[in-house]
Amino acid sequence: MKKKEKKRNGIPARTRRGILAACMVFFFSLQIFQGKMLWRESTGESPGKVLSGKVPAEENERTQIMETTQQKEPVSDAQTAQEKETREQEREQLLTRLYARSAALVDADSGRVLLGKEEHVMRPMASTTKIMTCILALEKGNPKDLVTASANAVAQPKVHLGMHEGEAFYLGDLLYSLMLESHNDSAVAIAEHLAGSVPQFAGWMNEKAEEIGCTEAHFVTPNGLDGEDVGGVHSISAADLAKIMSYCVLRSPKAAEFLAITQMPVYSFSDAEGKGNFSCSNHNAFLQMMDGAISGKTGFTGDAGYCYVGALQSEDRTFVVALLACGWPNNKNYKWTDTRKLMEYGMAHYRYDEVWKIPELSKIPVENSVSKNGLFGKTAVEVEIKGKESPGKILVGDDDVAEEKTEVPEKLDAPVKSGTPVGQITYLLNGEKWGSCQAVVKETVRRRTFTWIAMKMCEMFYQFNF
């Protein structure tokens, strides 16, 4: 007599064993399939390489990348080709009519050259040099320091204060002499007091210029008199001169003190012993010439010609104009004409705008991942922008073109860890990189392994309550 099979939940034991055997066959088939796929990928047969949080950089370079570029229309919605050509002609005519051989109109906040004429050509800069001398003295010295005139300082040519060797002055007083009357002896006395010698102070000036971001500047003297050393001729480009003034009026920790000195109409003082009295008047006519003018410095030598650098604030904008070789004797007022033209152009054509949009990043599919949607369900991970989302507002003109270039992979390969960089957003202005940020995954996604699948299948199998 046949032994009666035991049933569990109505399923005979033989049937249960058959189901279990089928599952085992499926598991081993899946393992063989995955092994074959891995072999195909290793031999280059698989075209579907995807980006993984663990693959080397050289693998990432072979990853298929999706690029999206959003190009903005120029700021003026009503712009036509004819209008653009007219504006280009206006710019060319303005630059042609400038007296200066080198000129730069610069956005002081960003340092961007908005309009330039041979703005990267290095030329002698005369007493515009003294803005660097002044800001170094403010940052490294103490206004109450006693400065004693040396024979070298006393020997400086006019324009000079008229110091006597051994005469002492307070540093704070000499800064007005330096910036209002452009006294050459005061510049040398300040340099020697702070650094010990003029060559040492010139080294400080060059270091500071490099710190500010100048690449077209070489300082030899603290007063701007024509000079030369082993490093070259005392010279600068209009673009870098504007960059230094931008630093002096906006970013220096002593910007307020710099502005107070350069805006002072008249200043009187005496030497430290009170024996001699001196008076200085501000010769920067630009301060009365245009509303919003906040600072400036003139200069002249035989090699440099007339030079000028000035700053103006209008609404929330700060413009700097730098002029080099702007006429010689009998052309003393050319610098004021050129400065007005460039400042008026900047105020008329440039304004702050949020030109870059924050890109919307779609979810990225993750292959071979553990899914919440079943054993072989699909997973897509959210991506977010890490750090500053966009460069923010920037001073732009009518014909500036802003773009965002988004580079993210079409798919990822598990495992992926939260915070892993998987792409980049690059912000461009007129084709040049202005800023960038990373795109990172928001959550961790585990890899779907054979062991994980087997465990899940076992869980599903025993849910039948065998």
PyMOL commands that set and color helices and strands:
alter all, ss='L'
color gray80, all
select helices_A, chain A and resi 13-42+57-61+81-97+126-140+151-154+171-180+184-195+198-212+238-251+255-263+286-289+334-349+450-462
alter helices_A, ss='H'
color red, helices_A
select strands_A, chain A and resi 7-8+11-12+51-52+65-71+102-107+113-117+146-148+168-170+217-218+228-229+232-233+235-236+266-270+277-281+293-301+305-314+317-324+351-353+364-367+379-381+383-386+394-396+402-409+412-413+421-429+432-441
alter strands_A, ss='S'
color yellow, strands_A
deselect
rebuild
show_as cartoon
